[in-house]
Amino acid sequence: MTVQVREQTKTPLWRNATVLKWTAQLVVLASVLGLFALLASEALKNFEASDISFGWDWLSDPTGVAIREGIDTSPDSGARAMLVGIVNTLRVAISGIIVATILGTIIGVGRLSSNWIINKLATIYIETIRNIPLLVQIFFWNALAIGLPSLTNEDLGEYWFKASNKGFAMAWVFPDGGFWPWLTFVLVGLAVGMFVAKKRRKYQEDTGNPGHGGRYLAGIILVFAIIGWFAAPLLSFLDPVFTGIGDLIESIPAVVIPIIIAVVAIVSAGLWIRGFFESRRTPAGFGKMTDDDWFRVIFAGLAGVVVAILGFVIGGFEIETVSGEVMSIAELIRLGISNFFQWLGASFDTEGYRTVVEGVRSGGPLVFEKPVVELVGAGIPQYGKTGMVITIPFFAIWTGVTIYTAAFIAEIVRGGILAVSKGQTEAAMALGLRRSRYLRFVILPQAFRIILPPLGNQYLNLAKNTSLGLAVAFADIVAVGSTIINQTGQSFPVVLVWMAFFLTVSLTISAIVNYYNRKMMLVER
C-alpha cells in the first residue's frame, strides 16, 4: 500500500487572512489620517482666502471679557477666561452627576415600591421629565427663578436663606486659613479608617459577629478631624519643604519637561506590553498570540513613541504671556508646576492659621458665613460677598440637567433591580431583613453590576448637556468661548479647545466608570 503525501502550497498574499486583516487596518488608519490632513489643509486655505488668521495669540492677549460668575470675573487673558468657563462647566457636571445619581436611585427604587402613592409619583416624574426636551426645561427653570421678587431696601440685612430674581443666597461653610493642613489630617484618618474597616470586615467574615466597619471608618475620620482642627499648625514644617521643591523645579532646564514626558510615555507603553504578555501566560508557557493581539502590542509601542515625539515638538512651541514675555510650552509647564508647589507651601504656612482679628475672617480650617443683602454702586440692593450665592443661570442649567438625567437613571436603576433574580429577594425576606436592608445589602450591590455601563452613558450625556447653558447666559466654556470668538474672530482654535475639553471629560468619566465596572465584576474560580 502506497501512502501519498500532499505537498502543502503556500497561501497567496491576496488570500492570506492575516495579510488582508493587517492591510485593511493600515489602510483605514492611513485614510483617517489623510482625511484629517485634507480637512486641515482646506481649512487653512479658507482662512487665507477669507483673510481670517489662525493662531493662539488670543490665549495670552487681554480679551476684555467680563464674566458674570466664576473664579475670576475679570480675566486678564483668553486662557484665563477659558479656565473660568472650564471650572464653571465642571461645577455643574460634577455636582450634577452626584445629585442625579442619588435622586435617580431613590426614584427608581420608589417606582418599584408597593406603596401606591410613591409608585405613581415616581412614575409621573419619570414619564413627565424624560419626555420634555431638556432645553425647554432649562428655559422653564430660568423663567421660574426670574419671576421671583426683586431685592429692595427692605431686604437689607443678614439671612440664612434668601431667594430673589438675583439668585439664591444661603449660609455655607468655606475653607479658611489652615484648611489644607487640617485636610491632611482628615485624609490620613480616611486611610487609617479604611484599613481598620477592612480588618473589621474580615473579622465579620471569619467569626460571623458584626464588624461595624462603617462605624469604625466614620469614627476614626471624626477623631482625626478633631485632632487636626487643633494640631494643624504642627504641619507648618511642610512649608519650606514644598517651597524648596518649587524652587528646585523652577531651576531645572525646560528641556527636562519633554524628556520626562517621553520617558513616562515609553515606560508606560513598555509596562502595558509586559502586562499584556503576562496576561497571555499559561502553565505551559505563552499562549498563541492572534493577529489582533500583535496589533495591540505594536499600536501600544507606536503610541508611546508618538507621545514621546509630540512631547518634544509641542514643548518647543513658543507663546507670548500676558506680561509680554515669550516662553515655550515646556517653560510654561515648568513654571506652572513650580507655582503649584509654591502655593502648596504657602497653604501650610503658620501665618495662614491665625486667630480671630478684627476685619479678618476666623482662623479655623473652616468658616461659617451667612449671606447679606447690602447696597452697592448707586445704592442698588445686591447680595454681598459672604455666604453662597447661586445665580439664576447656574440654577437653571444645573436643575435642568440634574432632574432630566435623574429620570433616565431612575429607569436604569429600576431595570437593574428587576434583572436581579427574584430568589435573592425571597431569600433576604426569609432571613427577616427589612426592605431597606435587603435593598442595600443584597439587591442593589448585584443590580449595580448591571446598572454601571448604561449609567456611564448618562454621566457623559449630563457633562455634554452643560453646553446648553449658553441658552440662559451661563458662563460655561461654550459661552466664554463664543464671546472670545466674537471679539477675536479665532473660531477654529476656540472650537478645538471645546473639542479637547469635552473629549478629555468624556474619556475621564468613561475611565472611572470602567474602573468601577471591573472592580464589581464577579471573579470566576
C-alpha positions as CSV (number, residue, x, y, z in Angstrom):
1,M,0.0,0.0,0.0
2,T,1.4,3.3,-1.0
3,V,0.9,6.4,1.1
4,Q,0.7,9.6,-0.9
5,V,1.7,12.8,0.9
6,R,0.3,16.0,-0.5
7,E,2.6,18.9,-0.8
8,Q,1.2,22.0,1.0
9,T,1.2,25.0,-1.1
10,K,1.8,28.5,0.4
11,T,-1.3,30.7,0.5
12,P,-1.0,33.7,-1.8
13,L,-0.8,37.0,-0.1
14,W,-4.1,38.2,-1.6
15,R,-5.8,35.3,0.0
16,N,-3.9,35.3,3.3
17,A,-6.3,36.3,6.1
18,T,-3.6,37.7,8.3
19,V,-2.2,39.9,5.5
20,L,-5.7,41.1,4.5
21,K,-6.6,41.9,8.1
22,W,-3.4,44.0,8.6
23,T,-3.7,45.7,5.3
24,A,-7.3,46.7,5.9
25,Q,-6.5,48.2,9.3
26,L,-3.5,50.1,8.0
27,V,-5.5,51.4,5.0
28,V,-8.3,52.6,7.3
29,L,-5.7,54.3,9.6
30,A,-4.0,56.0,6.7
31,S,-7.3,57.1,5.2
32,V,-8.4,58.6,8.5
33,L,-5.1,60.5,8.9
34,G,-5.2,61.6,5.3
35,L,-8.8,62.9,5.7
36,F,-7.8,64.9,8.8
37,A,-4.8,66.3,6.9
38,L,-7.0,67.2,3.9
39,L,-9.6,68.9,6.1
40,A,-6.9,70.9,8.0
41,S,-5.3,72.0,4.7
42,E,-8.6,73.1,3.3
43,A,-9.5,75.0,6.5
44,L,-6.2,76.9,6.3
45,K,-6.8,77.8,2.7
46,N,-10.3,79.1,3.5
47,F,-8.8,81.1,6.3
48,E,-6.3,82.7,4.0
49,A,-9.0,83.3,1.3
50,S,-11.3,85.0,3.9
51,D,-8.4,87.0,5.4
52,I,-9.1,85.2,8.8
53,S,-6.0,84.5,10.8
54,F,-5.4,81.2,12.7
55,G,-3.3,81.3,15.8
56,W,-3.1,81.1,19.6
57,D,-2.1,84.6,20.5
58,W,-5.6,85.2,21.9
59,L,-4.7,82.9,24.8
60,S,-2.3,85.5,26.2
61,D,-3.9,88.7,24.8
62,P,-6.2,90.6,27.0
63,T,-9.7,90.0,25.8
64,G,-11.7,92.4,27.9
65,V,-14.2,89.7,28.7
66,A,-16.3,90.3,31.8
67,I,-17.7,87.1,33.2
68,R,-20.7,87.1,35.4
69,E,-19.6,84.4,37.8
70,G,-16.6,82.1,38.4
71,I,-13.2,82.1,40.0
72,D,-12.3,85.3,38.1
73,T,-14.9,87.7,36.8
74,S,-12.3,90.0,35.1
75,P,-9.8,87.6,33.4
76,D,-6.7,89.2,32.0
77,S,-6.2,86.8,29.1
78,G,-8.1,84.4,26.8
79,A,-6.5,81.4,28.6
80,R,-7.7,82.7,32.0
81,A,-11.2,83.3,30.6
82,M,-11.4,79.8,29.2
83,L,-10.2,78.5,32.5
84,V,-13.1,80.2,34.3
85,G,-15.5,78.7,31.8
86,I,-14.0,75.2,32.3
87,V,-14.3,75.5,36.1
88,N,-17.9,76.6,35.8
89,T,-18.7,73.7,33.5
90,L,-17.1,71.2,35.9
91,R,-19.0,72.7,38.8
92,V,-22.3,71.8,37.0
93,A,-21.1,68.5,35.7
94,I,-19.6,67.0,38.9
95,S,-22.3,68.2,41.3
96,G,-25.0,67.3,38.8
97,I,-23.7,63.7,38.4
98,I,-23.6,63.2,42.2
99,V,-27.1,64.6,42.8
100,A,-28.6,62.9,39.7
101,T,-27.3,59.5,40.8
102,I,-28.7,59.8,44.3
103,L,-32.1,61.2,43.1
104,G,-32.3,58.7,40.2
105,T,-31.6,55.8,42.6
106,I,-34.3,56.9,45.0
107,I,-36.9,57.4,42.3
108,G,-36.0,54.1,40.6
109,V,-36.5,52.2,43.9
110,G,-39.6,54.2,44.5
111,R,-41.2,53.1,41.2
112,L,-40.9,49.5,42.4
113,S,-42.4,50.4,45.8
114,S,-45.6,48.6,46.9
115,N,-46.9,51.9,48.2
116,W,-49.3,53.1,45.6
117,I,-48.7,56.9,46.1
118,I,-44.9,56.6,46.0
119,N,-45.1,54.3,43.0
120,K,-47.3,56.7,41.0
121,L,-45.4,59.8,42.0
122,A,-42.2,58.2,40.7
123,T,-43.9,57.1,37.5
124,I,-45.3,60.6,36.9
125,Y,-41.9,62.1,37.5
126,I,-40.1,59.8,35.1
127,E,-42.7,59.9,32.3
128,T,-43.1,63.7,32.5
129,I,-39.4,64.8,32.8
130,R,-37.9,62.5,30.2
131,N,-40.5,63.4,27.6
132,I,-40.0,67.1,27.7
133,P,-36.9,68.4,25.8
134,L,-34.1,69.4,28.1
135,L,-33.7,72.9,26.6
136,V,-37.4,73.6,27.3
137,Q,-36.9,72.5,30.9
138,I,-33.9,74.8,31.3
139,F,-36.0,77.7,30.0
140,F,-38.7,76.8,32.4
141,W,-36.4,76.9,35.5
142,N,-34.9,80.1,34.3
143,A,-38.3,81.8,33.8
144,L,-39.4,80.4,37.2
145,A,-36.4,81.9,39.0
146,I,-36.6,85.3,37.2
147,G,-40.2,85.6,38.3
148,L,-39.1,85.8,42.0
149,P,-39.4,89.2,43.8
150,S,-36.6,91.7,43.4
151,L,-34.3,92.9,46.2
152,T,-35.4,96.1,47.8
153,N,-34.1,98.3,50.6
154,E,-36.4,96.5,53.0
155,D,-34.4,93.3,52.3
156,L,-31.1,94.7,53.7
157,G,-29.6,92.5,56.4
158,E,-28.2,89.1,57.1
159,Y,-30.0,85.8,56.2
160,W,-29.8,82.1,56.5
161,F,-31.5,81.8,53.1
162,K,-32.8,84.4,50.7
163,A,-34.4,83.9,47.2
164,S,-34.9,86.7,44.7
165,N,-34.5,87.3,40.9
166,K,-30.8,87.9,41.6
167,G,-30.4,84.3,42.7
168,F,-30.4,82.2,45.8
169,A,-28.2,83.0,48.8
170,M,-27.7,80.7,51.7
171,A,-25.4,80.2,54.7
172,W,-22.4,78.0,53.9
173,V,-19.1,76.6,55.2
174,F,-15.9,77.8,53.4
175,P,-12.3,76.8,53.7
176,D,-10.1,79.3,55.6
177,G,-6.6,79.6,56.9
178,G,-5.3,76.2,58.0
179,F,-7.7,74.3,55.8
180,W,-5.1,72.3,53.9
181,P,-3.1,71.1,57.0
182,W,-6.5,70.1,58.5
183,L,-7.5,68.3,55.3
184,T,-4.2,66.4,55.5
185,F,-5.2,65.0,58.9
186,V,-8.6,64.1,57.5
187,L,-7.1,62.2,54.6
188,V,-4.7,60.4,56.9
189,G,-7.8,59.5,59.1
190,L,-9.5,58.2,55.9
191,A,-6.6,56.0,55.1
192,V,-6.4,54.6,58.6
193,G,-10.2,54.2,58.8
194,M,-10.3,52.2,55.5
195,F,-7.5,49.9,56.8
196,V,-9.4,49.3,60.1
197,A,-12.7,48.8,58.3
198,K,-11.1,46.2,56.0
199,K,-9.9,44.3,59.1
200,R,-13.3,44.5,60.7
201,R,-15.0,43.1,57.6
202,K,-12.5,40.2,57.6
203,Y,-13.3,39.7,61.3
204,Q,-17.0,39.6,60.5
205,E,-16.4,37.1,57.6
206,D,-14.3,34.8,59.9
207,T,-16.4,34.9,63.0
208,G,-19.9,35.9,61.9
209,N,-20.1,38.6,64.5
210,P,-20.9,42.2,63.5
211,G,-17.8,44.0,62.4
212,H,-19.3,47.5,62.3
213,G,-16.7,48.5,59.6
214,G,-18.6,51.6,58.6
215,R,-18.9,52.9,62.2
216,Y,-15.2,52.4,62.7
217,L,-14.4,54.3,59.5
218,A,-16.6,57.2,60.4
219,G,-15.4,57.3,64.0
220,I,-11.7,57.3,63.0
221,I,-12.2,60.1,60.4
222,L,-14.0,62.2,63.0
223,V,-11.3,61.7,65.6
224,F,-8.6,62.7,63.1
225,A,-10.7,65.7,62.0
226,I,-11.0,66.9,65.6
227,I,-7.3,66.4,66.3
228,G,-6.4,68.2,63.1
229,W,-8.5,71.2,64.0
230,F,-6.1,72.0,66.8
231,A,-2.9,70.3,65.6
232,A,-2.9,71.6,62.0
233,P,-0.2,74.2,62.8
234,L,2.2,71.3,63.6
235,L,2.4,70.7,59.8
236,S,3.9,74.1,59.2
237,F,7.3,72.3,58.6
238,L,6.0,71.3,55.2
239,D,6.0,74.9,54.1
240,P,9.8,75.1,53.4
241,V,9.7,71.5,52.0
242,F,7.1,72.3,49.3
243,T,8.6,75.8,48.7
244,G,12.0,74.2,48.2
245,I,10.6,71.7,45.7
246,G,9.0,74.6,43.8
247,D,12.3,76.4,43.7
248,L,14.1,73.3,42.6
249,I,11.7,72.7,39.7
250,E,12.0,76.3,38.6
251,S,15.8,76.0,38.4
252,I,15.8,72.9,36.2
253,P,16.3,73.4,32.4
254,A,13.0,73.4,30.4
255,V,14.2,70.6,28.2
256,V,13.8,68.3,31.2
257,I,10.0,68.5,30.9
258,P,9.7,66.9,27.4
259,I,12.3,64.4,28.4
260,I,10.2,63.3,31.5
261,I,7.1,63.1,29.3
262,A,8.9,61.0,26.7
263,V,10.3,58.6,29.4
264,V,6.9,58.3,31.1
265,A,5.2,57.6,27.7
266,I,7.7,54.9,26.7
267,V,7.9,53.3,30.1
268,S,4.1,53.2,30.3
269,A,3.9,51.6,26.9
270,G,6.5,49.1,27.9
271,L,4.7,48.2,31.1
272,W,1.4,47.8,29.3
273,I,3.0,45.5,26.7
274,R,4.7,43.5,29.5
275,G,1.3,43.2,31.4
276,F,-0.4,42.1,28.1
277,F,2.2,39.3,27.6
278,E,1.8,38.2,31.2
279,S,-1.9,38.0,30.8
280,R,-1.3,35.5,28.0
281,R,1.0,33.3,30.0
282,T,-0.2,29.8,30.8
283,P,1.3,26.9,32.8
284,A,2.7,25.6,29.6
285,G,4.2,29.0,28.6
286,F,2.8,31.8,26.5
287,G,-0.4,31.2,24.7
288,K,-0.7,31.7,21.0
289,M,-0.9,35.3,20.0
290,T,-3.6,36.3,17.5
291,D,-3.3,38.9,14.8
292,D,-5.3,41.3,16.9
293,D,-3.0,40.7,19.9
294,W,0.0,41.6,17.9
295,F,-1.7,44.7,16.5
296,R,-2.5,45.9,20.1
297,V,1.1,45.4,21.1
298,I,2.5,47.2,18.1
299,F,-0.1,50.0,18.5
300,A,0.8,50.5,22.2
301,G,4.5,50.7,21.3
302,L,3.9,53.2,18.5
303,A,1.6,55.3,20.7
304,G,4.4,55.6,23.3
305,V,6.9,56.7,20.7
306,V,4.4,59.2,19.1
307,V,3.6,60.7,22.5
308,A,7.3,61.0,23.3
309,I,8.0,62.8,20.0
310,L,5.0,65.1,20.4
311,G,6.3,66.0,23.9
312,F,9.4,67.5,22.3
313,V,7.6,69.0,19.3
314,I,4.8,70.7,21.3
315,G,7.2,71.6,24.2
316,G,9.2,73.7,21.8
317,F,6.3,75.9,20.7
318,E,6.6,79.4,21.9
319,I,3.8,81.7,23.1
320,E,3.7,85.2,24.4
321,T,2.5,85.5,28.0
322,V,0.3,88.3,29.5
323,S,3.4,90.1,30.7
324,G,4.8,90.2,27.1
325,E,7.5,87.6,27.7
326,V,7.9,84.8,25.1
327,M,8.1,81.4,26.7
328,S,8.0,77.8,25.3
329,I,5.3,75.4,26.3
330,A,7.9,73.4,28.2
331,E,8.8,76.5,30.2
332,L,5.2,77.3,30.9
333,I,4.6,73.7,32.2
334,R,7.7,74.0,34.4
335,L,6.5,77.4,35.7
336,G,3.1,76.0,36.4
337,I,4.4,73.0,38.4
338,S,6.7,75.3,40.3
339,N,3.9,77.7,41.2
340,F,1.7,74.8,42.4
341,F,4.3,73.7,44.9
342,Q,4.9,77.3,46.0
343,W,1.2,77.7,46.6
344,L,1.1,74.4,48.4
345,G,3.9,75.5,50.7
346,A,2.1,78.8,51.4
347,S,-1.0,76.8,52.3
348,F,1.0,75.1,55.2
349,D,2.4,78.4,56.4
350,T,1.6,79.0,60.1
351,E,0.5,82.6,59.2
352,G,-2.5,81.1,57.4
353,Y,-3.7,79.5,60.6
354,R,-4.5,82.7,62.5
355,T,-6.6,83.7,65.4
356,V,-9.7,85.9,65.0
357,V,-8.6,89.5,64.3
358,E,-10.9,92.4,63.7
359,G,-11.6,92.7,60.0
360,V,-10.2,89.2,59.3
361,R,-12.1,86.0,58.9
362,S,-11.7,83.4,61.6
363,G,-8.5,81.4,61.6
364,G,-10.0,77.9,61.8
365,P,-9.8,75.4,58.9
366,L,-13.4,76.2,58.1
367,V,-15.5,79.3,58.5
368,F,-19.3,79.6,58.5
369,E,-20.8,82.6,56.7
370,K,-24.3,83.9,56.2
371,P,-25.3,85.9,53.2
372,V,-26.1,89.6,53.4
373,V,-28.0,92.0,51.3
374,E,-26.3,95.4,51.0
375,L,-26.3,98.5,49.0
376,V,-23.7,98.6,46.2
377,G,-22.8,101.0,43.5
378,A,-25.5,103.7,43.2
379,G,-27.4,102.4,46.2
380,I,-28.7,99.2,44.5
381,P,-29.5,96.3,46.8
382,Q,-27.3,93.3,45.9
383,Y,-26.0,90.1,47.6
384,G,-22.7,90.7,49.4
385,K,-19.6,88.6,49.2
386,T,-20.4,86.4,52.2
387,G,-22.3,83.1,52.1
388,M,-23.0,81.1,48.9
389,V,-24.9,82.8,46.1
390,I,-26.4,80.6,43.3
391,T,-27.0,82.7,40.2
392,I,-30.1,82.3,38.1
393,P,-28.2,80.9,35.1
394,F,-26.4,78.3,37.3
395,F,-29.7,77.3,38.9
396,A,-31.4,76.9,35.6
397,I,-28.8,74.8,33.9
398,W,-27.9,72.7,37.0
399,T,-31.5,72.0,37.9
400,G,-32.4,71.2,34.3
401,V,-29.6,68.7,33.5
402,T,-29.8,67.1,37.0
403,I,-33.5,66.4,37.1
404,Y,-33.6,65.4,33.4
405,T,-30.7,62.9,33.8
406,A,-32.1,61.6,37.1
407,A,-35.3,60.5,35.2
408,F,-33.2,58.3,32.9
409,I,-31.0,57.0,35.8
410,A,-34.2,56.0,37.6
411,E,-35.3,53.8,34.8
412,I,-31.8,52.2,34.6
413,V,-31.9,51.5,38.3
414,R,-35.4,50.0,38.0
415,G,-34.3,47.8,35.2
416,G,-31.2,46.7,37.1
417,I,-33.2,45.8,40.2
418,L,-35.7,43.8,38.1
419,A,-32.8,41.9,36.4
420,V,-31.7,40.5,39.8
421,S,-33.2,37.1,40.4
422,K,-36.4,37.2,42.5
423,G,-35.0,34.4,44.6
424,Q,-32.5,36.9,46.1
425,T,-35.3,39.0,47.4
426,E,-37.2,35.9,48.7
427,A,-34.0,34.7,50.5
428,A,-33.4,38.0,52.1
429,M,-37.0,38.2,53.3
430,A,-36.8,34.7,54.6
431,L,-33.9,35.9,56.8
432,G,-36.1,38.6,58.3
433,L,-34.4,41.5,56.6
434,R,-36.3,44.7,56.2
435,R,-36.9,46.1,52.7
436,S,-34.4,48.9,53.3
437,R,-31.7,46.5,54.4
438,Y,-32.1,43.8,51.7
439,L,-32.2,46.5,49.1
440,R,-29.0,48.0,50.5
441,F,-27.0,44.8,51.2
442,V,-28.5,42.2,48.7
443,I,-30.3,43.7,45.7
444,L,-28.5,47.0,44.9
445,P,-25.0,45.6,45.0
446,Q,-25.9,43.0,42.4
447,A,-28.0,45.4,40.4
448,F,-25.2,47.9,40.1
449,R,-23.1,45.4,38.1
450,I,-25.9,45.7,35.5
451,I,-26.5,49.4,36.0
452,L,-23.0,50.8,35.7
453,P,-22.4,50.6,31.9
454,P,-25.6,52.5,30.9
455,L,-25.1,54.7,34.0
456,G,-21.8,55.9,32.4
457,N,-23.7,56.9,29.3
458,Q,-26.0,59.1,31.3
459,Y,-23.0,60.7,33.0
460,L,-21.5,61.5,29.6
461,N,-24.8,63.0,28.4
462,L,-25.0,65.2,31.5
463,A,-21.5,66.5,31.1
464,K,-22.1,67.3,27.4
465,N,-25.5,68.8,28.0
466,T,-23.9,71.5,30.2
467,S,-23.1,73.3,26.9
468,L,-26.8,74.2,26.8
469,G,-26.1,76.8,29.5
470,L,-25.3,79.2,26.6
471,A,-29.1,79.5,26.2
472,V,-29.5,81.1,29.6
473,A,-26.3,83.1,29.6
474,F,-24.4,80.7,32.0
475,A,-20.7,81.4,31.7
476,D,-19.6,77.9,30.8
477,I,-16.7,77.1,28.4
478,V,-19.0,77.3,25.4
479,A,-20.4,80.7,26.3
480,V,-17.0,82.1,27.2
481,G,-15.5,80.7,24.0
482,S,-18.4,82.3,22.0
483,T,-17.6,85.7,23.4
484,I,-13.9,85.3,22.6
485,I,-14.8,84.3,19.0
486,N,-16.9,87.5,18.7
487,Q,-14.0,89.6,19.9
488,T,-11.0,87.9,18.2
489,G,-12.5,86.0,15.2
490,Q,-10.5,82.9,16.2
491,S,-13.4,80.5,15.8
492,F,-11.4,77.4,14.8
493,P,-8.9,77.5,17.6
494,V,-11.7,78.0,20.2
495,V,-13.7,75.1,18.7
496,L,-10.6,73.0,19.0
497,V,-10.3,73.9,22.7
498,W,-14.0,73.0,23.2
499,M,-13.5,69.6,21.5
500,A,-10.3,68.8,23.5
501,F,-12.1,69.7,26.8
502,F,-15.2,67.7,26.2
503,L,-13.2,64.8,24.9
504,T,-11.0,64.8,28.0
505,V,-14.0,65.0,30.3
506,S,-15.8,62.2,28.5
507,L,-12.7,59.9,28.5
508,T,-12.1,60.6,32.2
509,I,-15.7,59.7,33.1
510,S,-15.5,56.6,30.9
511,A,-12.3,55.5,32.6
512,I,-13.7,56.0,36.1
513,V,-16.9,54.1,35.3
514,N,-15.0,51.3,33.6
515,Y,-12.6,51.0,36.6
516,Y,-15.5,50.5,39.0
517,N,-17.2,48.2,36.5
518,R,-14.1,45.9,36.5
519,K,-13.9,46.1,40.3
520,M,-17.5,45.0,40.7
521,M,-17.3,42.1,38.2
522,L,-17.7,38.6,39.7
523,V,-14.4,36.7,39.7
524,E,-14.8,33.2,38.4
525,R,-13.0,30.4,40.1
